[in-house]
Amino acid sequence: MTGGGKTAATEGAEHAHSGRELNLKEELALTAEHLRVRYRNGALGVLDVSFSVPRNTVVALFGPNGAGKTTSVRAVSGFMKTEGNRTVAGRVTLLGTDVTNSEPHETARMGVALVPERRKVFPNMSVVENLLALGHIPRRSQRANALDQVFELFPSLTTRRKELAGRLSGGQQQMLAIGRAILGRPKLLIVDEMTLGLHHSLHAPLFEAIRAIAADGTAVLIVDESTGFALNVAGYCYLIAGGQVRDEGPPERFRGNELLAAGYVGGL
């Protein structure tokens, strides 16, 4: 295992790994370098975390509960700052611009979309109203085409356009949350605990949608306990434990190894 110091991001996007390599020649949508995060109560939530996400690529963060995964993604998206927490060391770079400790509206304007844990949807609004609620589609003439793209990605929402989001299943709500996030064609999509609490049968279609989103040009960062599916779509993985990156590499590195057996991350 590697320590929490040098990673692909901290090597200046030049370090090659054995086996399948992270294609560092692609444009990096996001780099997080040596992040150290302090909560407003003074406790450290992340000690030393570095990772990078290229365009057209799915990158997965694994680790046990309390490892610092959610804190890390909220740090790079800006939402951590709204909770009174702060990155006290390290740097977050989005498409070449330093966005460390930026506000969520600033990162959103630069192309970051976060789907937080527990599927935040508006329960008393319809599926279509939820999709349009954030104003990601400025021109009315573009709405039909944009909505059709979401329904093509998530066919099970097609017949529920007018249904209240609160009446959808948990899996359908997650599809709705992801669909709303991609309407604005973000440069970086972050999905935190995508399959948490969902029936196993819903995992595959959600991950296939993530694969399609990345193939369409979006960089995708996911946090998920459904390791088997995540390894099938991810181009690169990081293991976080104790607030530090403990290991990293292509998905093959993590299949069937001692990390799974030790319970660091979940199985299928």
SULSULSUL-V178577 format. One record per pair of residues at least 24 apart in sequence whose C-alpha atoms are under 7 Angstrom apart, sorted by sequence separation. I is the first residue (numbers start at 1). J is the second residue. If there is no record, write none. Layout:
# SULSULSUL-V178577
i;j
I;J
I;J
This chain:
# SULSULSUL-V178577
i;j
9;33
28;52
29;53
30;54
78;102
79;103
28;53
29;54
78;103
79;104
204;229
28;54
29;55
45;71
78;104
207;233
27;54
28;55
77;104
171;198
26;54
27;55
170;198
26;55
78;107
150;179
189;218
194;223
195;224
77;107
188;218
189;219
190;220
191;221
192;222
193;223
194;224
171;202
187;218
188;219
189;220
190;221
191;222
192;223
193;224
195;226
186;218
187;219
188;220
189;221
190;222
191;223
192;224
193;225
127;160
128;161
127;161
128;162
77;112
126;161
127;162
126;162
127;163
77;114
126;163
127;164
146;183
126;164
127;165
227;265
125;164
126;165
227;266
228;267
229;268
10;50
124;164
125;165
225;265
226;266
227;267
228;268
9;50
123;164
124;165
225;266
226;267
227;268
9;51
123;165
124;166
226;268
5;48
7;50
8;51
9;52
122;165
123;166
4;48
7;51
8;52
40;84
121;165
4;49
40;85
39;85
38;85
39;86
136;183
137;184
38;86
136;184
37;86
38;87
131;180
37;87
38;88
36;87
37;88
35;87
36;88
121;173
36;89
35;89
36;90
119;173
35;90
119;174
34;90
35;91
121;177
153;209
33;90
34;91
120;177
33;91
119;177
32;91
33;92
32;92
31;92
32;93
31;93
115;177
30;93
31;94
115;178
30;94
29;94
30;95
29;95
115;181
28;95
113;181
113;186
112;186
111;186
112;187
113;188
114;189
115;190
116;191
117;192
111;187
112;188
113;189
114;190
115;191
116;192
117;193
111;188
112;189
113;190
114;191
115;192
117;194
70;192
69;223
58;214
57;214
56;214
29;188
56;215
56;216
56;217
58;219
59;220
60;221
61;222
62;223
55;217
56;218
57;219
58;220
59;221
60;222
61;223
62;224
55;218
56;219
57;220
58;221
59;222
60;223
55;219
54;219
53;219
53;221
60;230
69;240
68;240
67;240
60;234
67;241
58;233
59;234
67;242
68;243
58;234
59;235
60;236
61;237
62;238
63;239
67;243
58;235
59;236
60;237
61;238
62;239
63;240
64;241
57;235
59;237
60;238
61;239
62;240
63;241
61;240
29;219
49;243
48;243
49;244
50;245
47;243
48;244
49;245
46;243
47;244
45;243
46;244
64;264
63;264
64;265
63;265
62;265
22;235
22;236
21;250
20;250
17;249
4;244
4;245
3;245
4;246
3;246
2;246
3;247
1;246
2;247
1;247
